[in-house]
Amino acid sequence: MLTGVGWLNNMAKIFKITLMITVGVFISTVFVFSKSENIINYIPFTSQAPLFEWNDPRQQDACEESSVLMSISWVYNIPAYNKEMWRDRIIDLVNFQQKKYGENRDTSLTDTVSWIYKDYFKYNNVNIITVNSSLELIEELEKGNILLIPTNGQALKNPNFTGEGPERHMVLIKGYDYEKEEFITNDPGTKNGKDYRYDKDLLFEAIRPYQTGYHVPF
C-alpha cells in the first residue's frame, strides 16, 4: 500500500492547512491578491472517479479523498497525475480509512483532518474555523487560501451530476471572479469539474456539514 508520506517523498511542508468546521478546508500560502484582479489558484484536477468507474462504491463516495488529494498536490507542487495514478491514490486512501477506522464514506470535516491530513499524510498544520458569509470565503481566498467545503450537493444544481446529485458532497474552492460574482472550483463530482463556477450565494447557501458514515441524516 502506498503511504501518504511515501508518495510525497518527504518533501518539505511549506504550506499551512486550515479547516472550516461549517464551511470547509483552506490551505494558506504566501501569495497576496488584489481585489481588482480575479483570484485563480492553479490546482491539479481529478474527479472522484478518474476512469469513470462510477459503479465502484469506493469512488462514488470519494469526494473528500479526491478533494484532499488535489489540495495536497497543490501544497507540495506535485504535477498532475495521469488518470490511472489518481484512481490508485484515491482507492489507496479509501482502503486506508476503511481498514484503520472502519469507515470511508461521507467523511466529516473533523475526520477528514484527523484521518486523512494528519494520519495518512502526516500533515499537521491543520485548523478548523467557522465562517458566516460568502464574503468571508472571499476574504480567505484573498489571503491566498484555498477552501474545501462540505455541501448539500443537490443544492448546487450542477447539471453534470447524475440525477439530483449527491446530498453530501465536498468541493474545493480555488478562486473567485469579482465581475461575475462566481466562485471557481475543482468539483470532483463530475469529469467536467475543473474550473467549474458557482454563483457565490448559491454555493454558500449549499454549505452543509455532514457526519461520517453512509448517508447519516443531517
Secondary structure, 3 states (H helix, E strand, C coil): CCCHHHHHCCCCCCCEEEEECCCCEEEECCCCCCCCCCEECCCCCCCCCCCCCCCCHHHHCCHHHHHHHHHHHHHCCCCCCCHHHHHHHHHHHHHHHHHHHCCCCCCCHHHHHHHHHHHHCCCCCEEEECCCCHHHHHHHHHCCCEEEEEECHHHHCCCCCCCCCCCCEEEEEEEEECCCCEEEEECCCCCCCEEEEEEHHHHHHHECCCCCCCCCCC
